[in-house]
Amino acid sequence: MTAAAVCFRLALHMGMTDKKRRKKRLWLRIAAVILALALLGIMLFWLTLPDVSWLKKENPQETAMMRFRAEQAAQKGRKPRRLWKRVPLSHISPFLIQAVLIAEDDKFFEHEGFDWASMRQALEANIEKKHVRRGGSTITQQLAKNLFLNPGQNVWRKLREAAIAVKLEKVLSKKRILELYLNLIEWGDDIYGAEAAARVYFRCPAASLSLSQAVRLASVLPNPHSFAAKASNNRRMNRKRKIIALRMLRRRWINQSAFDQALAEMEI
């Protein structure tokens, strides 16, 4: 091979190598830009989330859900009504606290805002039924939704719900999250919180709720508009109530006598 041919091949190889390097540098720049934009987007998304630090010592005067229900009432030509009275967690029956935890978020004191096992089970159930039947949301996620977001199932709202739940878990104690949740959730048309629910359905303060009454209230969550807290002729609800009471018995939160009495009072 002549010297000219060697030089030509060497020049060709160097040209190809230089071309590959330029192409690699281009893709690295593109990747860096995409990463920077993603980080900027995440930062802006986080900055647009509501502040939750004030909830450590202050109580909300209303929630996004309350405003949404008021708007619904106004659209129907009905005067908005709000039955609601805040009480500290110590003024809510331990039976109701326990029943709600079992019904809504069995691992509340173990997770950091998300129950991944329940979310997976909910997803599998929804896929099997080919429509949404279960949500898998924790108490923290439900509190985030009720406080700051309107109802909906779009991806953006779910992302905001998840991010707000993270902030709530970082800033507030579990006890405070539970207290806020029990004071703000819906328990029927225009009924918010455990105190109002206890007085409307059972004509007593939340602190005085019996085991059977507590189980009835917990059983209608998270769909208090679809099921009645006092109805005793619905098979599905009776089954759910029995499961709640049975789990309380197995955890030794109640004894066998209390369990039997509760089922008798609920006519199960």
DRENPA-3360 file (N, C-alpha, C; in nm, 2 decimals, always signed):
BEGIN
1 = MTAAAVCF = +0.09/-0.12/+0.00/+0.00/+0.00/+0.00/+0.09/+0.12/+0.00 ~ +0.05/+0.22/-0.09/+0.14/+0.34/-0.10/+0.11/+0.43/+0.02 ~ +0.21/+0.52/+0.03/+0.20/+0.62/+0.14/+0.08/+0.70/+0.13 ~ +0.04/+0.74/+0.00/-0.07/+0.82/-0.02/-0.20/+0.75/+0.02 ~ -0.21/+0.62/+0.00/-0.33/+0.54/+0.03/-0.34/+0.54/+0.19 ~ -0.23/+0.52/+0.25/-0.23/+0.51/+0.40/-0.28/+0.65/+0.46 ~ -0.22/+0.75/+0.40/-0.26/+0.88/+0.45/-0.41/+0.91/+0.43 ~ -0.46/+0.86/+0.31/-0.61/+0.88/+0.28/-0.69/+0.81/+0.38;
9 = RLALHMGM = -0.66/+0.68/+0.41/-0.74/+0.60/+0.50/-0.73/+0.66/+0.64 ~ -0.61/+0.71/+0.68/-0.60/+0.77/+0.81/-0.68/+0.89/+0.82 ~ -0.68/+0.97/+0.72/-0.76/+1.10/+0.72/-0.91/+1.06/+0.72 ~ -0.95/+0.96/+0.65/-1.09/+0.92/+0.65/-1.14/+0.87/+0.79 ~ -1.05/+0.79/+0.85/-1.08/+0.74/+0.98/-1.09/+0.85/+1.08 ~ -1.00/+0.95/+1.08/-1.00/+1.06/+1.17/-1.13/+1.14/+1.15 ~ -1.17/+1.16/+1.02/-1.29/+1.23/+0.99/-1.41/+1.16/+1.05 ~ -1.42/+1.03/+1.03/-1.53/+0.96/+1.09/-1.53/+0.96/+1.24;
17 = TDKKRRKK = -1.42/+0.95/+1.30/-1.41/+0.96/+1.44/-1.45/+1.10/+1.49 ~ -1.41/+1.20/+1.42/-1.44/+1.34/+1.46/-1.59/+1.36/+1.45 ~ -1.65/+1.30/+1.34/-1.80/+1.31/+1.32/-1.87/+1.24/+1.43 ~ -1.83/+1.12/+1.48/-1.89/+1.05/+1.59/-1.88/+1.13/+1.72 ~ -1.76/+1.19/+1.74/-1.75/+1.27/+1.86/-1.84/+1.39/+1.86 ~ -1.86/+1.46/+1.74/-1.95/+1.57/+1.73/-2.09/+1.53/+1.76 ~ -2.13/+1.41/+1.70/-2.26/+1.36/+1.72/-2.29/+1.32/+1.87 ~ -2.19/+1.26/+1.93/-2.20/+1.23/+2.07/-2.21/+1.35/+2.16;
25 = RLWLRIAA = -2.13/+1.46/+2.13/-2.14/+1.58/+2.20/-2.28/+1.64/+2.18 ~ -2.34/+1.64/+2.06/-2.47/+1.69/+2.04/-2.58/+1.62/+2.12 ~ -2.57/+1.49/+2.13/-2.67/+1.41/+2.21/-2.65/+1.44/+2.36 ~ -2.53/+1.46/+2.40/-2.51/+1.50/+2.54/-2.57/+1.63/+2.57 ~ -2.55/+1.73/+2.48/-2.61/+1.86/+2.50/-2.76/+1.85/+2.50 ~ -2.82/+1.77/+2.41/-2.97/+1.75/+2.41/-3.01/+1.69/+2.54 ~ -2.94/+1.59/+2.59/-2.98/+1.52/+2.71/-2.97/+1.62/+2.83 ~ -2.86/+1.70/+2.83/-2.84/+1.80/+2.94/-2.96/+1.90/+2.94;
33 = VILALALL = -3.00/+1.95/+2.82/-3.11/+2.04/+2.81/-3.24/+1.98/+2.86 ~ -3.27/+1.86/+2.82/-3.39/+1.79/+2.86/-3.39/+1.77/+3.01 ~ -3.27/+1.73/+3.07/-3.26/+1.72/+3.22/-3.28/+1.85/+3.29 ~ -3.23/+1.95/+3.23/-3.24/+2.09/+3.30/-3.39/+2.13/+3.29 ~ -3.45/+2.11/+3.18/-3.59/+2.15/+3.17/-3.68/+2.07/+3.26 ~ -3.65/+1.94/+3.28/-3.72/+1.85/+3.37/-3.71/+1.90/+3.51 ~ -3.58/+1.93/+3.55/-3.56/+1.98/+3.69/-3.63/+2.11/+3.71 ~ -3.62/+2.20/+3.61/-3.69/+2.33/+3.62/-3.84/+2.31/+3.63;
41 = GIMLFWLT = -3.90/+2.21/+3.56/-4.04/+2.18/+3.57/-4.08/+2.13/+3.70 ~ -3.99/+2.04/+3.76/-4.02/+1.99/+3.89/-4.01/+2.10/+4.00 ~ -3.92/+2.19/+3.98/-3.90/+2.29/+4.08/-4.02/+2.39/+4.07 ~ -4.07/+2.42/+3.95/-4.18/+2.51/+3.94/-4.31/+2.44/+3.99 ~ -4.32/+2.31/+3.96/-4.44/+2.24/+4.01/-4.44/+2.24/+4.16 ~ -4.33/+2.22/+4.22/-4.32/+2.21/+4.37/-4.35/+2.35/+4.43 ~ -4.30/+2.46/+4.36/-4.33/+2.59/+4.41/-4.47/+2.64/+4.40 ~ -4.55/+2.57/+4.31/-4.69/+2.61/+4.29/-4.78/+2.53/+4.39;
49 = LPDVSWLK = -4.72/+2.44/+4.46/-4.80/+2.37/+4.56/-4.84/+2.46/+4.68 ~ -4.95/+2.43/+4.74/-4.99/+2.52/+4.86/-4.90/+2.50/+4.98 ~ -4.89/+2.60/+5.06/-4.82/+2.59/+5.18/-4.90/+2.52/+5.28 ~ -4.84/+2.42/+5.36/-4.92/+2.35/+5.46/-4.87/+2.37/+5.60 ~ -4.76/+2.45/+5.61/-4.70/+2.46/+5.75/-4.80/+2.53/+5.85 ~ -4.89/+2.61/+5.80/-4.98/+2.68/+5.89/-5.08/+2.59/+5.96 ~ -5.09/+2.47/+5.90/-5.18/+2.37/+5.95/-5.14/+2.30/+6.08 ~ -5.01/+2.33/+6.11/-4.96/+2.28/+6.24/-5.03/+2.33/+6.36;
57 = KENPQETA = -5.07/+2.46/+6.35/-5.13/+2.53/+6.46/-5.27/+2.59/+6.43 ~ -5.30/+2.60/+6.30/-5.42/+2.67/+6.27/-5.52/+2.57/+6.20 ~ -5.65/+2.59/+6.21/-5.75/+2.51/+6.14/-5.80/+2.58/+6.02 ~ -5.82/+2.51/+5.91/-5.88/+2.57/+5.79/-6.02/+2.62/+5.82 ~ -6.05/+2.74/+5.76/-6.19/+2.79/+5.77/-6.29/+2.73/+5.67 ~ -6.23/+2.67/+5.57/-6.31/+2.59/+5.47/-6.21/+2.51/+5.39 ~ -6.26/+2.42/+5.31/-6.18/+2.34/+5.22/-6.22/+2.35/+5.08 ~ -6.14/+2.30/+4.99/-6.17/+2.30/+4.84/-6.30/+2.22/+4.82;
65 = MMRFRAEQ = -6.32/+2.11/+4.89/-6.44/+2.03/+4.87/-6.56/+2.11/+4.92 ~ -6.55/+2.18/+5.03/-6.66/+2.26/+5.08/-6.70/+2.37/+4.97 ~ -6.60/+2.43/+4.92/-6.63/+2.53/+4.81/-6.70/+2.47/+4.69 ~ -6.65/+2.35/+4.65/-6.70/+2.28/+4.54/-6.85/+2.24/+4.56 ~ -6.88/+2.20/+4.68/-7.02/+2.16/+4.71/-7.11/+2.28/+4.72 ~ -7.06/+2.39/+4.77/-7.13/+2.52/+4.77/-7.17/+2.56/+4.63 ~ -7.07/+2.55/+4.54/-7.09/+2.59/+4.40/-7.19/+2.50/+4.33 ~ -7.19/+2.37/+4.36/-7.29/+2.27/+4.31/-7.43/+2.31/+4.36;
73 = AAQKGRKP = -7.44/+2.35/+4.49/-7.57/+2.38/+4.54/-7.62/+2.51/+4.48 ~ -7.53/+2.61/+4.45/-7.57/+2.73/+4.39/-7.62/+2.71/+4.25 ~ -7.56/+2.62/+4.18/-7.59/+2.59/+4.04/-7.73/+2.52/+4.03 ~ -7.77/+2.45/+4.14/-7.90/+2.39/+4.15/-8.01/+2.48/+4.21 ~ -7.97/+2.60/+4.24/-8.06/+2.70/+4.29/-8.09/+2.67/+4.44 ~ -8.00/+2.60/+4.51/-8.02/+2.57/+4.65/-7.92/+2.65/+4.73 ~ -7.97/+2.70/+4.84/-7.88/+2.78/+4.93/-7.78/+2.68/+5.00 ~ -7.65/+2.71/+4.98/-7.55/+2.63/+5.04/-7.56/+2.62/+5.19;
81 = RRLWKRVP = -7.54/+2.49/+5.24/-7.56/+2.47/+5.39/-7.43/+2.39/+5.43 ~ -7.39/+2.42/+5.55/-7.26/+2.35/+5.60/-7.28/+2.32/+5.75 ~ -7.30/+2.19/+5.77/-7.30/+2.14/+5.91/-7.16/+2.09/+5.95 ~ -7.10/+2.17/+6.04/-6.96/+2.14/+6.07/-6.92/+2.20/+6.20 ~ -6.86/+2.12/+6.28/-6.80/+2.17/+6.41/-6.67/+2.10/+6.44 ~ -6.57/+2.18/+6.45/-6.43/+2.12/+6.48/-6.42/+2.08/+6.62 ~ -6.36/+1.96/+6.65/-6.33/+1.92/+6.78/-6.19/+1.86/+6.78 ~ -6.12/+1.86/+6.90/-5.98/+1.80/+6.90/-6.00/+1.65/+6.90;
89 = LSHISPFL = -5.89/+1.58/+6.86/-5.89/+1.44/+6.85/-5.94/+1.37/+6.97 ~ -5.90/+1.43/+7.09/-5.94/+1.37/+7.22/-6.09/+1.37/+7.24 ~ -6.16/+1.45/+7.16/-6.31/+1.46/+7.17/-6.38/+1.37/+7.07 ~ -6.31/+1.28/+7.01/-6.37/+1.19/+6.91/-6.35/+1.04/+6.97 ~ -6.46/+0.97/+6.97/-6.46/+0.83/+7.02/-6.34/+0.75/+6.97 ~ -6.27/+0.68/+7.06/-6.16/+0.59/+7.01/-6.22/+0.48/+6.91 ~ -6.34/+0.44/+6.94/-6.41/+0.35/+6.85/-6.41/+0.40/+6.70 ~ -6.45/+0.53/+6.69/-6.46/+0.59/+6.55/-6.32/+0.60/+6.49;
97 = IQAVLIAE = -6.22/+0.64/+6.57/-6.09/+0.65/+6.52/-6.04/+0.52/+6.47 ~ -6.05/+0.42/+6.55/-6.01/+0.28/+6.51/-6.08/+0.23/+6.39 ~ -6.22/+0.25/+6.39/-6.30/+0.20/+6.28/-6.26/+0.27/+6.15 ~ -6.24/+0.40/+6.15/-6.20/+0.47/+6.03/-6.06/+0.43/+5.98 ~ -5.97/+0.41/+6.07/-5.84/+0.36/+6.03/-5.84/+0.23/+5.96 ~ -5.92/+0.14/+6.01/-5.94/+0.00/+5.95/-6.01/+0.01/+5.81 ~ -6.11/+0.10/+5.81/-6.19/+0.11/+5.69/-6.12/+0.18/+5.57 ~ -6.04/+0.28/+5.61/-5.98/+0.37/+5.51/-5.83/+0.36/+5.49;
105 = DDKFFEHE = -5.76/+0.33/+5.60/-5.61/+0.33/+5.58/-5.55/+0.25/+5.69 ~ -5.55/+0.12/+5.67/-5.51/+0.02/+5.78/-5.36/+0.04/+5.82 ~ -5.28/+0.10/+5.73/-5.14/+0.11/+5.76/-5.10/+0.26/+5.78 ~ -5.19/+0.34/+5.83/-5.17/+0.48/+5.84/-5.05/+0.52/+5.92 ~ -5.02/+0.45/+6.03/-4.91/+0.49/+6.12/-4.78/+0.42/+6.07 ~ -4.79/+0.34/+5.97/-4.67/+0.27/+5.92/-4.61/+0.34/+5.79 ~ -4.69/+0.39/+5.71/-4.64/+0.45/+5.58/-4.61/+0.59/+5.59 ~ -4.56/+0.65/+5.49/-4.52/+0.79/+5.48/-4.60/+0.87/+5.38;
113 = GFDWASMR = -4.73/+0.83/+5.37/-4.82/+0.90/+5.28/-4.88/+0.82/+5.18 ~ -4.81/+0.70/+5.14/-4.86/+0.62/+5.04/-4.86/+0.47/+5.08 ~ -4.96/+0.40/+5.06/-4.97/+0.26/+5.08/-4.96/+0.18/+4.95 ~ -4.83/+0.15/+4.91/-4.81/+0.10/+4.78/-4.88/-0.04/+4.76 ~ -4.89/-0.12/+4.86/-4.95/-0.25/+4.85/-5.10/-0.23/+4.81 ~ -5.17/-0.14/+4.88/-5.31/-0.11/+4.86/-5.33/-0.05/+4.72 ~ -5.23/+0.04/+4.68/-5.24/+0.10/+4.55/-5.23/-0.01/+4.44 ~ -5.14/-0.11/+4.46/-5.13/-0.21/+4.36/-5.25/-0.30/+4.35;
121 = QALEANIE = -5.31/-0.33/+4.47/-5.43/-0.41/+4.48/-5.54/-0.34/+4.41 ~ -5.55/-0.21/+4.43/-5.66/-0.13/+4.37/-5.65/-0.13/+4.22 ~ -5.52/-0.12/+4.17/-5.50/-0.11/+4.03/-5.54/-0.25/+3.97 ~ -5.50/-0.36/+4.03/-5.53/-0.49/+3.98/-5.68/-0.51/+3.98 ~ -5.75/-0.47/+4.08/-5.90/-0.48/+4.09/-5.96/-0.40/+3.98 ~ -5.91/-0.28/+3.96/-5.97/-0.19/+3.85/-5.95/-0.25/+3.71 ~ -5.83/-0.31/+3.69/-5.80/-0.37/+3.56/-5.89/-0.49/+3.54 ~ -5.91/-0.57/+3.65/-6.00/-0.69/+3.64/-6.14/-0.65/+3.61;
129 = KKHVRRGG = -6.19/-0.54/+3.67/-6.33/-0.50/+3.65/-6.35/-0.41/+3.53 ~ -6.23/-0.36/+3.47/-6.23/-0.28/+3.35/-6.29/-0.14/+3.38 ~ -6.30/-0.09/+3.50/-6.33/+0.04/+3.54/-6.29/+0.07/+3.68 ~ -6.29/+0.20/+3.72/-6.24/+0.23/+3.85/-6.34/+0.20/+3.96 ~ -6.30/+0.11/+4.05/-6.39/+0.07/+4.16/-6.32/+0.10/+4.29 ~ -6.19/+0.10/+4.29/-6.11/+0.12/+4.42/-6.00/+0.22/+4.39 ~ -5.97/+0.31/+4.49/-5.87/+0.41/+4.47/-5.74/+0.38/+4.53 ~ -5.74/+0.32/+4.65/-5.61/+0.29/+4.72/-5.55/+0.41/+4.78;
137 = STITQQLA = -5.63/+0.52/+4.80/-5.57/+0.64/+4.86/-5.56/+0.63/+5.01 ~ -5.46/+0.69/+5.06/-5.44/+0.69/+5.21/-5.52/+0.81/+5.27 ~ -5.52/+0.81/+5.40/-5.59/+0.92/+5.47/-5.51/+1.05/+5.44 ~ -5.38/+1.05/+5.43/-5.31/+1.17/+5.39/-5.34/+1.22/+5.25 ~ -5.35/+1.13/+5.16/-5.39/+1.17/+5.02/-5.53/+1.22/+5.02 ~ -5.62/+1.16/+5.09/-5.76/+1.21/+5.10/-5.77/+1.35/+5.16 ~ -5.69/+1.37/+5.26/-5.68/+1.50/+5.33/-5.63/+1.61/+5.23 ~ -5.53/+1.57/+5.16/-5.47/+1.67/+5.06/-5.58/+1.70/+4.95;
145 = KNLFLNPG = -5.65/+1.60/+4.91/-5.76/+1.63/+4.81/-5.87/+1.72/+4.86 ~ -5.92/+1.68/+4.98/-6.03/+1.76/+5.04/-5.99/+1.90/+5.07 ~ -5.87/+1.92/+5.12/-5.82/+2.06/+5.16/-5.80/+2.15/+5.04 ~ -5.73/+2.10/+4.93/-5.68/+2.19/+4.83/-5.73/+2.16/+4.69 ~ -5.79/+2.05/+4.66/-5.82/+2.01/+4.52/-5.97/+1.98/+4.50 ~ -6.02/+2.01/+4.38/-6.15/+1.97/+4.34/-6.16/+1.83/+4.30 ~ -6.27/+1.76/+4.30/-6.28/+1.62/+4.26/-6.24/+1.61/+4.12 ~ -6.19/+1.50/+4.08/-6.15/+1.47/+3.95/-6.05/+1.35/+3.94;
153 = QNVWRKLR = -6.03/+1.29/+3.83/-5.94/+1.18/+3.82/-5.83/+1.20/+3.71 ~ -5.81/+1.32/+3.67/-5.70/+1.34/+3.57/-5.56/+1.33/+3.64 ~ -5.46/+1.30/+3.55/-5.33/+1.28/+3.60/-5.27/+1.39/+3.67 ~ -5.29/+1.52/+3.62/-5.24/+1.64/+3.68/-5.29/+1.65/+3.83 ~ -5.42/+1.63/+3.85/-5.47/+1.64/+3.98/-5.41/+1.53/+4.08 ~ -5.40/+1.41/+4.02/-5.34/+1.31/+4.11/-5.19/+1.33/+4.14 ~ -5.12/+1.39/+4.05/-4.98/+1.43/+4.08/-4.98/+1.54/+4.19 ~ -5.06/+1.64/+4.18/-5.07/+1.74/+4.28/-5.11/+1.68/+4.42;
161 = EAAIAVKL = -5.21/+1.59/+4.42/-5.25/+1.52/+4.54/-5.13/+1.45/+4.60 ~ -5.06/+1.38/+4.52/-4.94/+1.30/+4.58/-4.84/+1.39/+4.63 ~ -4.81/+1.50/+4.56/-4.71/+1.60/+4.61/-4.75/+1.67/+4.74 ~ -4.88/+1.71/+4.75/-4.93/+1.77/+4.87/-4.92/+1.67/+4.98 ~ -4.95/+1.54/+4.96/-4.95/+1.44/+5.06/-4.81/+1.43/+5.12 ~ -4.71/+1.44/+5.03/-4.57/+1.43/+5.07/-4.54/+1.55/+5.17 ~ -4.58/+1.67/+5.13/-4.56/+1.79/+5.21/-4.63/+1.77/+5.35 ~ -4.75/+1.72/+5.35/-4.83/+1.70/+5.47/-4.75/+1.61/+5.57;
169 = EKVLSKKR = -4.70/+1.50/+5.51/-4.63/+1.40/+5.59/-4.50/+1.46/+5.65 ~ -4.44/+1.54/+5.57/-4.31/+1.60/+5.62/-4.33/+1.71/+5.73 ~ -4.44/+1.78/+5.72/-4.46/+1.90/+5.81/-4.55/+1.86/+5.93 ~ -4.65/+1.78/+5.91/-4.74/+1.75/+6.02/-4.72/+1.61/+6.09 ~ -4.76/+1.60/+6.21/-4.75/+1.47/+6.28/-4.87/+1.39/+6.23 ~ -4.85/+1.26/+6.25/-4.96/+1.16/+6.22/-5.09/+1.20/+6.29 ~ -5.07/+1.23/+6.42/-5.19/+1.27/+6.50/-5.26/+1.39/+6.44 ~ -5.19/+1.49/+6.40/-5.25/+1.61/+6.34/-5.32/+1.58/+6.21;
177 = ILELYLNL = -5.25/+1.50/+6.13/-5.32/+1.46/+6.00/-5.45/+1.39/+6.02 ~ -5.45/+1.30/+6.12/-5.57/+1.22/+6.15/-5.68/+1.32/+6.21 ~ -5.64/+1.41/+6.29/-5.73/+1.50/+6.35/-5.80/+1.59/+6.24 ~ -5.72/+1.64/+6.15/-5.77/+1.72/+6.04/-5.86/+1.64/+5.95 ~ -5.82/+1.52/+5.92/-5.90/+1.44/+5.84/-6.04/+1.41/+5.90 ~ -6.04/+1.37/+6.02/-6.17/+1.34/+6.09/-6.26/+1.46/+6.11 ~ -6.20/+1.58/+6.10/-6.28/+1.70/+6.12/-6.33/+1.76/+5.99 ~ -6.27/+1.71/+5.87/-6.30/+1.78/+5.75/-6.37/+1.69/+5.64;
185 = IEWGDDIY = -6.36/+1.56/+5.66/-6.42/+1.48/+5.55/-6.57/+1.49/+5.55 ~ -6.63/+1.46/+5.44/-6.78/+1.46/+5.42/-6.83/+1.33/+5.49 ~ -6.95/+1.35/+5.55/-7.02/+1.23/+5.60/-7.17/+1.24/+5.56 ~ -7.19/+1.29/+5.44/-7.32/+1.31/+5.38/-7.34/+1.45/+5.33 ~ -7.46/+1.47/+5.28/-7.49/+1.60/+5.22/-7.48/+1.71/+5.32 ~ -7.38/+1.80/+5.30/-7.36/+1.92/+5.38/-7.31/+1.89/+5.52 ~ -7.27/+1.76/+5.54/-7.22/+1.72/+5.67/-7.07/+1.70/+5.67 ~ -7.00/+1.77/+5.75/-6.85/+1.76/+5.75/-6.80/+1.74/+5.89;
193 = GAEAAARV = -6.71/+1.64/+5.90/-6.64/+1.61/+6.03/-6.72/+1.51/+6.12 ~ -6.65/+1.45/+6.21/-6.70/+1.35/+6.30/-6.81/+1.41/+6.39 ~ -6.79/+1.53/+6.44/-6.88/+1.59/+6.54/-7.02/+1.61/+6.48 ~ -7.02/+1.67/+6.36/-7.15/+1.70/+6.29/-7.22/+1.56/+6.26 ~ -7.14/+1.47/+6.21/-7.19/+1.34/+6.17/-7.26/+1.27/+6.29 ~ -7.19/+1.27/+6.40/-7.24/+1.20/+6.52/-7.37/+1.27/+6.56 ~ -7.38/+1.40/+6.56/-7.50/+1.47/+6.61/-7.62/+1.45/+6.51 ~ -7.59/+1.45/+6.38/-7.69/+1.44/+6.28/-7.75/+1.30/+6.28;
201 = YFRCPAAS = -7.66/+1.20/+6.28/-7.71/+1.06/+6.26/-7.75/+0.99/+6.39 ~ -7.68/+1.03/+6.50/-7.71/+0.96/+6.63/-7.74/+1.05/+6.75 ~ -7.75/+1.18/+6.72/-7.79/+1.28/+6.82/-7.70/+1.27/+6.95 ~ -7.57/+1.26/+6.93/-7.48/+1.26/+7.04/-7.35/+1.32/+6.99 ~ -7.26/+1.37/+7.09/-7.13/+1.42/+7.04/-7.04/+1.30/+6.99 ~ -6.94/+1.34/+6.92/-6.85/+1.24/+6.86/-6.78/+1.16/+6.97 ~ -6.76/+1.22/+7.09/-6.69/+1.15/+7.20/-6.77/+1.04/+7.26 ~ -6.91/+1.04/+7.24/-6.99/+0.95/+7.30/-7.04/+0.83/+7.20;
209 = LSLSQAVR = -6.99/+0.83/+7.09/-7.03/+0.73/+6.99/-7.00/+0.59/+7.04 ~ -7.10/+0.50/+7.03/-7.08/+0.36/+7.07/-7.00/+0.29/+6.96 ~ -6.96/+0.16/+6.98/-6.89/+0.08/+6.88/-6.97/+0.07/+6.76 ~ -7.10/+0.03/+6.77/-7.18/+0.00/+6.66/-7.20/+0.13/+6.58 ~ -7.22/+0.25/+6.64/-7.24/+0.37/+6.58/-7.11/+0.41/+6.50 ~ -7.00/+0.39/+6.56/-6.87/+0.42/+6.50/-6.85/+0.34/+6.38 ~ -6.88/+0.21/+6.39/-6.86/+0.12/+6.27/-6.96/+0.16/+6.16 ~ -7.08/+0.20/+6.19/-7.17/+0.25/+6.09/-7.12/+0.37/+6.01;
217 = LASVLPNP = -7.06/+0.47/+6.09/-7.01/+0.59/+6.03/-6.89/+0.55/+5.94 ~ -6.80/+0.47/+5.99/-6.68/+0.44/+5.92/-6.71/+0.36/+5.79 ~ -6.82/+0.28/+5.79/-6.85/+0.19/+5.68/-6.89/+0.27/+5.55 ~ -6.94/+0.39/+5.57/-6.99/+0.46/+5.45/-6.88/+0.54/+5.38 ~ -6.76/+0.55/+5.44/-6.65/+0.61/+5.38/-6.59/+0.52/+5.27 ~ -6.54/+0.57/+5.16/-6.53/+0.72/+5.12/-6.65/+0.76/+5.03 ~ -6.76/+0.69/+5.04/-6.88/+0.73/+4.96/-7.00/+0.76/+5.04 ~ -7.00/+0.86/+5.13/-7.11/+0.89/+5.22/-7.24/+0.94/+5.14;
225 = HSFAAKAS = -7.22/+0.97/+5.02/-7.34/+1.02/+4.94/-7.42/+0.90/+4.88 ~ -7.35/+0.78/+4.88/-7.41/+0.66/+4.82/-7.47/+0.57/+4.92 ~ -7.42/+0.57/+5.04/-7.47/+0.48/+5.15/-7.51/+0.56/+5.27 ~ -7.61/+0.50/+5.34/-7.66/+0.57/+5.46/-7.60/+0.51/+5.58 ~ -7.56/+0.59/+5.68/-7.48/+0.55/+5.79/-7.57/+0.46/+5.89 ~ -7.70/+0.48/+5.88/-7.79/+0.41/+5.97/-7.87/+0.29/+5.91 ~ -7.86/+0.28/+5.78/-7.93/+0.17/+5.71/-7.88/+0.04/+5.75 ~ -7.97/-0.06/+5.77/-7.92/-0.19/+5.81/-7.97/-0.30/+5.72;
233 = NNRRMNRK = -8.02/-0.27/+5.60/-8.07/-0.37/+5.51/-7.99/-0.38/+5.38 ~ -7.87/-0.33/+5.38/-7.79/-0.34/+5.26/-7.68/-0.44/+5.29 ~ -7.68/-0.55/+5.21/-7.59/-0.66/+5.23/-7.45/-0.62/+5.22 ~ -7.42/-0.54/+5.12/-7.28/-0.50/+5.10/-7.23/-0.42/+5.22 ~ -7.31/-0.33/+5.27/-7.27/-0.25/+5.38/-7.26/-0.33/+5.51 ~ -7.35/-0.42/+5.53/-7.35/-0.51/+5.65/-7.22/-0.59/+5.65 ~ -7.18/-0.64/+5.53/-7.06/-0.72/+5.52/-6.94/-0.64/+5.56 ~ -6.94/-0.51/+5.51/-6.82/-0.42/+5.53/-6.82/-0.39/+5.68;
241 = RKIIALRM = -6.93/-0.37/+5.75/-6.94/-0.34/+5.89/-6.89/-0.45/+5.97 ~ -6.93/-0.57/+5.93/-6.88/-0.69/+6.01/-6.73/-0.71/+6.00 ~ -6.68/-0.68/+5.88/-6.53/-0.69/+5.86/-6.46/-0.59/+5.94 ~ -6.51/-0.47/+5.95/-6.45/-0.37/+6.03/-6.44/-0.41/+6.18 ~ -6.56/-0.45/+6.23/-6.57/-0.49/+6.37/-6.48/-0.62/+6.39 ~ -6.48/-0.71/+6.30/-6.40/-0.83/+6.31/-6.25/-0.80/+6.32 ~ -6.20/-0.70/+6.24/-6.06/-0.66/+6.24/-6.03/-0.59/+6.38 ~ -6.12/-0.52/+6.43/-6.10/-0.45/+6.56/-6.09/-0.56/+6.67;
249 = LRRRWINQ = -6.17/-0.67/+6.65/-6.16/-0.78/+6.75/-6.03/-0.85/+6.74 ~ -5.98/-0.88/+6.62/-5.86/-0.95/+6.60/-5.74/-0.87/+6.65 ~ -5.75/-0.74/+6.65/-5.64/-0.66/+6.70/-5.65/-0.63/+6.85 ~ -5.75/-0.69/+6.91/-5.78/-0.68/+7.05/-5.81/-0.53/+7.09 ~ -5.86/-0.45/+7.00/-5.91/-0.32/+7.03/-6.05/-0.33/+7.11 ~ -6.12/-0.44/+7.08/-6.25/-0.47/+7.14/-6.25/-0.62/+7.18 ~ -6.33/-0.65/+7.28/-6.34/-0.79/+7.32/-6.46/-0.86/+7.25 ~ -6.47/-0.99/+7.27/-6.58/-1.07/+7.20/-6.72/-1.02/+7.24;
257 = SAFDQALA = -6.74/-0.98/+7.36/-6.87/-0.94/+7.41/-6.91/-0.81/+7.34 ~ -6.81/-0.71/+7.32/-6.84/-0.59/+7.26/-6.87/-0.61/+7.11 ~ -6.80/-0.71/+7.05/-6.82/-0.74/+6.91/-6.96/-0.80/+6.89 ~ -7.00/-0.89/+6.97/-7.13/-0.95/+6.96/-7.24/-0.85/+6.98 ~ -7.22/-0.76/+7.07/-7.32/-0.66/+7.10/-7.34/-0.56/+6.98 ~ -7.22/-0.52/+6.92/-7.22/-0.43/+6.81/-7.30/-0.49/+6.69 ~ -7.27/-0.62/+6.66/-7.34/-0.69/+6.55/-7.49/-0.70/+6.58 ~ -7.52/-0.72/+6.70/-7.67/-0.73/+6.74/-7.73/-0.59/+6.72;
265 = EMEI = -7.67/-0.49/+6.76/-7.72/-0.35/+6.74/-7.73/-0.31/+6.60 ~ -7.64/-0.36/+6.51/-7.64/-0.33/+6.37/-7.73/-0.43/+6.29 ~ -7.79/-0.53/+6.36/-7.88/-0.63/+6.31/-7.81/-0.71/+6.20 ~ -7.68/-0.74/+6.23/-7.60/-0.82/+6.13/-7.60/-0.97/+6.18;
% end
